[in-house]
Amino acid sequence: MKTQLKSIVRDQSLAPEGKLKIDWVQAHMPVLNEIRKEFERDQPFKGLRVAISLHLEAKTAYLAKVVQAGGAEVVITGSNPLSTQDDVCAALVEDGIAVYAKYNPDPQEYKDLMVKTLETKPDLIIDDGGDLVSILHSERQDLLAQVRGGAEETTTGILRLKAMEKEGQLKFPMVAVNDAYCKYLFDNRYGTGQSVWDGINRTTNLVVAGKTVVVNGYGWCGKGVAMRAKGLGANVVVTEVDAIRAVEAYMDGFTVLSMEEAAKVGEFFVTVTGNKDVIRGAHIANMKDGAILSNAGHFDVEVNLVELAAMSVSKRVVRRNIEEYVLKDGRKIYVLAEGRLVNLAAGDGHPAEIMDMTFALQAMALRYVNDNYEKIGSQVVNMPYELDELVARTKLQSLGITIDTLSDDQKAYLDSWASH
């Protein structure tokens, strides 16, 4: 029997506001609602403790409740200090979920809350950016033996996991949910594309039409950001280090420049690479007065704020989630959300209907790894295609859309190598 856990949240009186938020997204997450019915019936996680580290807002909260409905004792923490919503945390506590999270804790408290989550000795993990897994393997190896496996949400996290696997350091299986079709095709592209501009527009209250937007990186997230910027009437410039993606951006109708050249013309900048120092001092030195810098990658390292600060004579908050840096020559550079994920730190993240599919994948991946962890072993594995497709079929059903089915004769035709 698991011991009763005591939550750490900022203000429990905020629970009613958080409950309204969770109820709203639940009404717009039909795929996850179907999975909840299945979990309530099958109880796949009965007697197990599940630790979740994700951006702790309403959609994540509903995922936690779905996992709980499958019989799990759930403990949850944030995956970014500025994306945690205190009212949602309070609402989850009322629903019997242990919460270790606050909005904007100092860096040490933020990490301490993650460690406390791991100290509950979870059997399964849902991670975002690989933070829980990294702490387990580097600092708290005493807690490793209990963990059966887990699922990872992000590109950044999967890169870290594969590096661990390559070095022989990974001690349990992790499902690469980010690499599922229903994740990167929809969440990364349409979710990031819309939510990034929701965050930027809400924060700046400036027009995008006619402006030059520089998108750093043309992976699936970058594709979505560029597409939505174009839809808002912007002139879009893409920077890349991958030649194939650069050609793709060019053929999609965007201007492709080096970052050195793009820095001279950009008015809005959005980094979506997963790498550090994408925008650094040498680029900032060439930027226009009033340039606005934002990041949509997992960690706050894509814009080099240390170099920016060293180039500046002053810094101040001019509007919530906007910091103004005044350079030595008088030019002003604006940074959104402290260089953290602009769509979550300065907005509500992806739309509910998008996260419905992503979190359905997470819930199914968790069940898959729990059922197969001994067989999988200590490696990073892809989401089984049949589960990926099941999410898509459930989504189509919720939309009232039917599609065709191959006949046996058609299947035989496709499977045959002989001349037709």
C-alpha positions in Angstrom: 0.0 0.0 0.0 1.4 3.4 -1.0 1.8 6.0 1.7 -0.4 9.1 1.6 1.3 12.1 0.0 1.1 15.7 1.1 1.1 18.2 -1.7 3.1 21.5 -2.0 1.1 24.2 -3.8 1.0 28.0 -3.6 -2.7 28.6 -2.7 -5.3 25.9 -2.2 -8.1 28.4 -2.2 -7.7 28.8 -6.0 -9.1 25.3 -6.6 -12.5 26.5 -7.9 -10.9 28.5 -10.7 -8.7 25.6 -11.6 -11.6 23.2 -11.7 -13.4 25.4 -14.3 -10.4 25.3 -16.5 -10.1 21.5 -16.3 -13.8 21.1 -16.9 -13.5 23.3 -20.1 -10.7 21.3 -21.6 -12.3 18.0 -20.7 -15.3 19.0 -22.8 -13.0 19.4 -25.8 -10.8 16.3 -25.4 -13.0 13.5 -26.8 -10.1 11.1 -27.5 -8.9 11.2 -24.0 -12.4 10.8 -22.8 -12.7 7.5 -24.6 -9.4 6.3 -23.1 -10.7 7.3 -19.7 -13.6 5.0 -20.1 -11.3 2.2 -21.1 -9.0 2.8 -18.1 -11.9 2.9 -15.7 -13.0 -0.5 -17.0 -9.6 -2.2 -17.2 -7.7 -0.5 -14.3 -4.3 -1.0 -16.0 -2.4 1.0 -13.3 -4.0 -0.4 -10.2 -1.6 -0.3 -7.2 1.0 1.7 -9.1 2.3 5.2 -8.6 2.8 7.4 -11.7 5.0 10.5 -11.6 4.3 13.2 -14.3 6.4 16.2 -15.2 4.7 18.3 -17.8 3.6 21.9 -18.3 1.2 22.0 -15.4 -1.9 23.6 -16.8 -5.5 22.4 -17.4 -4.9 20.0 -20.3 -2.1 18.3 -18.4 -4.3 18.1 -15.3 -6.9 16.2 -17.3 -4.3 13.7 -18.4 -3.4 13.2 -14.8 -7.0 12.5 -14.0 -7.3 10.0 -16.8 -4.2 8.1 -15.5 -5.7 8.2 -12.0 -8.9 6.8 -13.4 -6.8 3.8 -14.5 -6.1 3.0 -10.9 -2.9 4.9 -10.4 -1.8 7.0 -7.6 -0.6 10.1 -9.4 2.0 12.6 -8.4 2.7 15.6 -10.6 5.2 18.4 -11.0 5.8 21.1 -13.5 8.3 21.0 -16.4 8.9 24.8 -16.6 8.7 27.3 -13.8 6.6 29.8 -15.8 4.1 27.4 -17.2 2.6 26.1 -14.0 -0.8 27.5 -13.1 -1.5 27.6 -9.4 -5.2 27.3 -9.6 -4.9 24.1 -11.7 -2.5 22.7 -9.1 -5.0 23.4 -6.3 -7.9 21.8 -8.2 -5.8 18.6 -8.7 -5.1 18.4 -5.0 -8.9 18.4 -4.4 -9.2 15.5 -6.8 -6.7 13.4 -4.8 -3.6 13.9 -6.9 -0.4 14.8 -5.2 1.1 18.0 -6.6 4.6 19.4 -6.1 4.5 22.6 -8.2 4.2 26.4 -8.0 4.3 29.2 -10.5 7.7 30.8 -10.8 9.6 29.3 -7.9 13.3 30.1 -7.6 15.6 27.7 -9.4 16.5 25.7 -6.3 12.9 25.3 -5.2 11.9 24.3 -8.8 14.4 21.5 -8.7 13.5 20.5 -5.2 9.9 20.0 -6.2 11.0 17.7 -9.0 13.2 15.7 -6.6 10.3 15.4 -4.1 8.2 14.0 -6.9 10.8 11.3 -7.5 11.1 10.6 -3.8 7.6 9.3 -3.9 9.1 6.3 -5.6 7.1 6.1 -8.8 6.6 2.9 -10.8 6.0 4.8 -14.1 7.0 8.2 -15.4 5.7 10.7 -18.0 8.5 13.2 -18.7 8.9 16.4 -20.6 12.4 17.3 -21.7 14.0 14.4 -19.9 14.3 16.2 -16.5 12.9 13.5 -14.2 14.9 10.8 -16.0 18.1 12.8 -15.9 17.8 13.5 -12.2 17.1 9.8 -11.5 20.2 8.7 -13.4 22.6 11.4 -12.3 21.7 12.3 -8.7 19.1 9.9 -7.3 20.1 6.5 -8.5 18.8 5.1 -5.2 15.3 5.5 -6.7 15.9 3.8 -10.0 15.1 0.2 -9.1 11.4 1.0 -8.6 10.9 2.5 -12.1 9.4 0.2 -14.7 9.6 2.7 -17.5 7.9 5.8 -19.0 7.1 8.0 -21.9 8.8 11.2 -23.2 6.9 14.2 -24.6 9.5 16.3 -26.4 12.2 16.3 -29.1 14.7 17.7 -26.6 13.9 14.9 -24.1 14.3 12.2 -26.7 17.7 13.6 -27.8 18.8 13.3 -24.2 17.4 9.8 -23.8 19.1 8.6 -26.9 22.4 10.0 -25.8 21.9 8.1 -22.5 21.0 4.9 -24.3 24.1 5.3 -26.6 26.4 5.6 -23.6 24.7 2.6 -21.9 23.4 4.7 -19.1 19.6 4.3 -19.5 18.3 1.9 -16.9 14.6 1.5 -18.0 12.5 1.7 -21.2 11.2 5.0 -22.5 8.6 5.4 -25.2 9.4 8.2 -27.7 5.9 9.7 -27.8 7.2 12.8 -29.6 8.2 10.7 -32.6 4.6 9.3 -33.0 2.9 10.6 -36.2 0.0 12.0 -34.2 2.4 13.9 -32.1 4.7 15.7 -34.5 2.3 16.1 -37.4 -0.3 17.8 -35.3 1.0 18.8 -31.9 4.4 20.1 -33.1 3.1 21.7 -36.3 -0.4 22.9 -35.6 -0.2 23.1 -31.8 3.1 25.0 -31.6 2.2 27.1 -34.7 -0.9 28.4 -33.1 0.1 28.6 -29.5 3.4 30.5 -30.1 1.5 33.3 -31.9 -1.2 33.2 -29.2 1.5 33.9 -26.6 3.3 36.5 -28.7 0.1 38.4 -29.6 -1.3 38.3 -26.1 1.9 39.5 -24.7 2.9 42.2 -27.1 -0.5 43.4 -28.5 1.3 44.3 -31.7 0.4 43.7 -35.3 2.2 40.9 -37.1 1.0 41.7 -40.7 3.7 43.4 -42.7 6.5 42.6 -40.2 9.5 40.4 -40.9 9.4 37.2 -38.7 12.6 35.1 -38.4 11.9 31.5 -37.5 15.1 29.8 -36.3 14.7 26.1 -37.2 12.5 24.4 -39.7 11.6 21.1 -38.0 8.0 20.3 -37.4 7.6 23.1 -34.8 9.3 25.6 -37.0 7.1 24.6 -39.9 4.1 25.4 -37.8 5.4 28.7 -36.5 6.3 29.8 -40.0 3.0 28.7 -41.5 1.0 30.7 -38.9 3.2 33.7 -39.3 2.6 33.7 -43.0 -1.2 33.4 -42.3 -0.9 36.5 -40.1 0.5 38.4 -43.0 4.2 38.4 -42.0 7.2 38.2 -44.3 8.8 35.0 -43.1 12.5 34.3 -43.0 13.8 30.8 -42.0 17.3 30.0 -40.7 18.6 26.4 -40.7 21.7 24.3 -40.3 20.2 21.3 -42.1 20.5 21.7 -45.9 17.4 19.5 -46.7 15.2 21.5 -44.3 16.5 24.7 -45.8 15.5 23.6 -49.3 12.1 22.5 -48.0 11.6 26.0 -46.4 12.6 27.6 -49.7 10.1 25.5 -51.6 7.4 26.2 -49.1 7.8 29.9 -50.1 9.9 31.3 -47.4 13.1 33.3 -47.6 16.1 31.3 -46.3 19.1 33.3 -44.8 22.0 32.7 -42.5 21.3 34.0 -39.0 23.9 36.6 -39.5 21.9 38.1 -42.4 18.4 37.4 -40.9 19.4 39.3 -37.7 19.6 42.5 -39.8 16.0 42.3 -41.2 14.0 40.6 -38.4 11.4 42.3 -36.3 10.1 39.2 -34.5 12.4 36.3 -33.8 11.2 32.8 -32.7 13.7 30.1 -31.9 12.6 26.5 -32.3 15.7 24.4 -32.5 16.3 22.6 -29.2 19.9 23.9 -29.3 21.7 26.6 -27.4 23.0 30.0 -28.5 20.8 30.1 -31.6 20.6 33.9 -31.1 23.8 35.3 -29.5 25.6 38.5 -29.1 27.1 38.7 -32.6 23.5 38.5 -34.0 22.0 40.9 -31.6 24.7 43.5 -32.5 23.1 43.7 -36.0 19.5 43.8 -35.0 17.0 46.6 -35.5 15.9 48.8 -32.7 12.8 47.3 -31.2 13.5 43.7 -32.2 11.4 41.2 -30.3 13.1 37.9 -29.3 11.1 34.8 -28.2 11.8 31.1 -27.8 9.6 28.0 -28.3 12.2 25.4 -27.5 12.1 23.4 -24.3 15.0 25.1 -22.5 15.8 28.8 -22.0 19.2 28.5 -23.8 18.3 29.3 -27.4 18.6 33.1 -26.8 21.9 33.9 -25.1 20.7 36.2 -22.4 24.1 36.4 -20.7 25.6 38.0 -23.8 22.6 40.2 -24.3 22.9 41.5 -20.7 26.6 42.2 -21.2 25.8 44.3 -24.2 23.2 46.3 -22.3 23.3 49.4 -20.1 19.9 48.7 -18.5 17.1 46.1 -18.3 13.6 46.5 -17.1 10.1 44.9 -17.3 8.0 47.1 -19.6 4.9 44.8 -19.7 4.2 41.5 -18.2 6.5 38.9 -19.8 8.4 41.5 -21.7 11.9 42.6 -20.7 13.5 45.6 -22.4 17.3 45.6 -22.8 18.8 48.9 -23.8 22.1 48.5 -25.7 25.1 50.8 -25.3 24.2 52.6 -28.6 20.6 53.2 -27.4 18.9 50.4 -29.4 16.2 48.5 -27.5 15.8 44.7 -27.7 12.8 43.0 -26.1 12.8 39.5 -24.7 9.5 37.6 -24.1 9.0 35.3 -21.1 12.6 35.4 -20.0 13.5 33.4 -23.1 11.4 30.4 -21.9 8.7 28.7 -23.9 6.7 31.7 -25.1 3.6 29.6 -25.8 3.3 28.3 -22.3 5.2 30.9 -20.2 3.2 33.7 -21.8 0.1 31.8 -22.9 -2.0 28.7 -22.3 -0.1 26.3 -24.5 -1.5 24.3 -27.3 -5.2 24.1 -28.0 -7.2 21.5 -26.1 -8.1 19.6 -29.3 -4.5 19.2 -30.2 -3.3 18.1 -26.7 -6.2 15.6 -26.7 -4.4 13.6 -29.3 -0.9 14.0 -27.7 -2.1 13.1 -24.2 -4.0 10.2 -25.6 -0.7 9.0 -26.9 0.9 9.6 -23.5 -1.8 7.6 -21.7 -1.5 4.7 -24.2 2.3 4.7 -24.2 2.2 4.5 -20.4 0.0 1.4 -20.6 2.1 -0.1 -23.3 5.4 0.3 -21.4 3.8 -1.0 -18.2 2.6 -4.1 -20.0 5.9 -4.7 -21.8 8.7 -3.2 -19.8 10.4 -6.5 -19.1 10.4 -7.4 -22.8 11.5 -4.0 -24.0 14.5 -3.6 -21.7 16.5 -0.4 -21.2 16.1 1.4 -24.5 14.2 4.2 -26.2 11.4 2.7 -28.3 8.9 4.2 -30.8 5.2 4.3 -30.2 3.6 1.2 -31.8 2.0 2.2 -35.1 -1.3 0.5 -34.3 -1.7 2.7 -31.2 -0.7 5.8 -33.1 -3.4 5.0 -35.8 -5.9 4.1 -33.1 -5.6 7.7 -31.8 -6.2 9.0 -35.3 -9.2 6.8 -35.8 -10.7 7.8 -32.5 -10.2 11.5 -33.4 -11.9 11.0 -36.8 -14.8 9.3 -35.0 -15.2 12.2 -32.7 -15.4 14.5 -35.7 -18.0 12.3 -37.4 -15.6 11.5 -40.3 -15.5 8.1 -42.0 -12.7 6.9 -44.2 -12.4 4.0 -46.7 -11.1 0.5 -45.9 -9.1 -1.7 -48.2 -10.8 -4.8 -49.5 -9.0 -8.2 -49.2 -8.4 -8.1 -52.9 -6.8 -4.7 -52.6 -4.6 -5.8 -49.7 -3.4 -8.8 -51.7 -2.6 -6.6 -54.7 -0.5 -4.3 -52.5 1.3 -7.2 -50.9 2.1 -9.0 -54.1 5.5 -8.6 -55.8 4.5 -10.2 -59.1 3.5 -8.4 -62.3 0.0 -7.1 -62.3 
